[in-house]
């Protein structure tokens, strides 16, 4: 799923369960529609907004478990650049799925809204909140 434009985001939305199970073409059409909504609404390049959203939602540190002498400790570690991108896209996709689940809003609308909120670093964005939560946990584990 590391292809061209939108492919990686599409890979993060495709789940192993739920209504989008394995439906790659449907997911890519949702991404295309959300990019059209973003360009109509903001008059900006949607890919540039997506890049800014990934920059704003990619965590710099996370917590991992380490066992020493039968005790497990949480240790703060730096996140590799590829994992930062993967986590950011996963959180953006998860926010879109949560926003449209059992609601009238369509997935493309919630995805476009989440990308716009994350691009400006808004506190209303689920992905930005998740990033801050991960960094807060790693700060306390230092």
C-alpha positions as CSV (number, residue, x, y, z in Angstrom):
1,X,0.0,0.0,0.0
2,X,2.9,2.4,-0.4
3,X,2.0,3.4,-4.0
4,X,1.3,6.9,-5.4
5,X,-1.0,9.6,-4.2
6,X,-3.5,8.6,-1.6
7,X,-2.5,4.9,-1.8
8,X,-0.9,4.9,1.7
9,X,-3.8,6.7,3.2
10,X,-6.1,4.2,1.5
11,X,-4.1,1.3,2.9
12,X,-4.6,2.7,6.4
13,X,-8.3,3.0,6.0
14,X,-8.7,-0.5,4.6
15,X,-9.3,-2.7,7.6
16,X,-9.6,-6.4,8.3
17,X,-13.1,-5.9,9.7
18,X,-16.0,-3.6,9.2
19,X,-17.7,-2.1,6.3
20,X,-14.5,-1.2,4.4
21,X,-13.0,-4.7,4.6
22,X,-10.7,-5.1,1.6
23,X,-12.6,-2.6,-0.6
24,X,-9.6,-0.8,-2.0
25,X,-11.4,0.9,-5.0
26,X,-14.2,2.1,-2.7
27,X,-11.7,3.6,-0.3
28,X,-9.7,5.3,-3.0
29,X,-12.9,6.9,-4.4
30,X,-13.7,8.1,-0.8
31,X,-10.2,9.7,-0.7
32,X,-10.6,11.2,-4.1
33,X,-14.0,12.7,-3.1
34,X,-12.6,14.1,0.2
35,X,-9.8,15.7,-1.8
36,X,-12.3,17.3,-4.1
37,X,-14.3,18.6,-1.0
38,X,-11.1,20.0,0.5
39,X,-10.1,21.8,-2.7
40,X,-13.6,23.3,-3.1
41,X,-13.9,24.4,0.5
42,X,-10.4,25.8,1.1
43,X,-9.2,26.6,-2.4
44,X,-5.9,25.0,-1.6
45,X,-4.1,22.0,-2.8
46,X,-5.5,19.0,-0.8
47,X,-2.1,17.1,-1.0
48,X,-0.4,20.1,0.6
49,X,-3.0,20.1,3.4
50,X,-2.5,16.3,3.9
51,X,1.2,16.8,4.2
52,X,0.7,19.6,6.8
53,X,-1.8,17.3,8.6
54,X,0.7,14.5,8.7
55,X,3.4,16.9,10.0
56,X,1.1,18.1,12.8
57,X,-0.1,14.7,13.9
58,X,3.1,12.6,13.7
59,X,4.4,11.9,17.2
60,X,8.0,12.4,18.0
61,X,8.2,10.1,21.0
62,X,6.2,7.1,22.2
63,X,6.3,4.6,25.0
64,X,7.5,1.0,24.8
65,X,7.7,-1.7,27.5
66,X,11.0,-3.0,28.6
67,X,11.5,-5.9,31.1
68,X,14.3,-5.8,33.6
69,X,14.5,-8.6,36.2
70,X,10.9,-9.6,36.1
71,X,9.6,-6.0,36.2
72,X,8.3,-4.3,33.1
73,X,8.9,-0.6,32.7
74,X,7.6,1.9,30.3
75,X,10.4,3.7,28.5
76,X,10.2,6.7,26.2
77,X,11.7,6.1,22.8
78,X,12.1,8.2,19.6
79,X,9.8,7.3,16.7
80,X,11.4,6.5,13.4
81,X,10.4,8.8,10.5
82,X,8.4,6.0,8.6
83,X,6.6,5.0,11.8
84,X,5.7,8.7,12.4
85,X,4.0,8.9,9.0
86,X,2.3,5.6,9.5
87,X,0.9,6.6,12.9
88,X,-0.2,10.0,11.7
89,X,-2.1,8.4,8.7
90,X,-3.6,5.7,10.9
91,X,-4.9,8.3,13.4
92,X,-6.3,10.5,10.6
93,X,-8.1,7.5,9.1
94,X,-9.3,6.3,12.5
95,X,-10.7,9.8,13.2
96,X,-12.6,9.7,9.9
97,X,-14.1,6.3,10.6
98,X,-15.1,7.2,14.1
99,X,-16.7,10.5,12.9
100,X,-18.9,8.7,10.4
101,X,-19.8,5.6,12.4
102,X,-23.6,5.4,13.0
103,X,-24.0,9.0,11.9
104,X,-25.5,10.7,8.8
105,X,-22.1,12.2,7.9
106,X,-20.3,10.4,5.1
107,X,-16.8,9.0,5.4
108,X,-15.5,11.4,2.7
109,X,-16.9,14.4,4.6
110,X,-15.4,13.4,7.9
111,X,-12.1,12.6,6.3
112,X,-12.0,16.0,4.6
113,X,-12.9,17.7,7.9
114,X,-10.2,15.8,9.9
115,X,-7.5,16.6,7.3
116,X,-8.5,20.3,7.5
117,X,-8.5,20.3,11.3
118,X,-5.2,18.5,11.5
119,X,-3.6,20.7,9.0
120,X,-4.1,23.8,11.2
121,X,-3.3,21.8,14.4
122,X,-6.7,22.3,15.9
123,X,-7.5,20.8,19.3
124,X,-10.8,19.5,17.8
125,X,-8.8,17.0,15.7
126,X,-8.7,13.5,17.0
127,X,-5.3,12.8,15.5
128,X,-3.8,15.9,17.1
129,X,-5.2,14.9,20.5
130,X,-3.8,11.4,20.1
131,X,-0.4,12.8,19.2
132,X,-0.4,15.0,22.3
133,X,-1.5,12.1,24.5
134,X,1.3,9.9,23.2
135,X,3.9,12.6,23.8
136,X,2.5,13.3,27.3
137,X,2.8,9.6,28.2
138,X,6.4,9.5,26.9
139,X,7.3,12.6,28.8
140,X,6.1,11.1,32.0
141,X,8.0,7.9,31.3
142,X,11.4,9.7,30.9
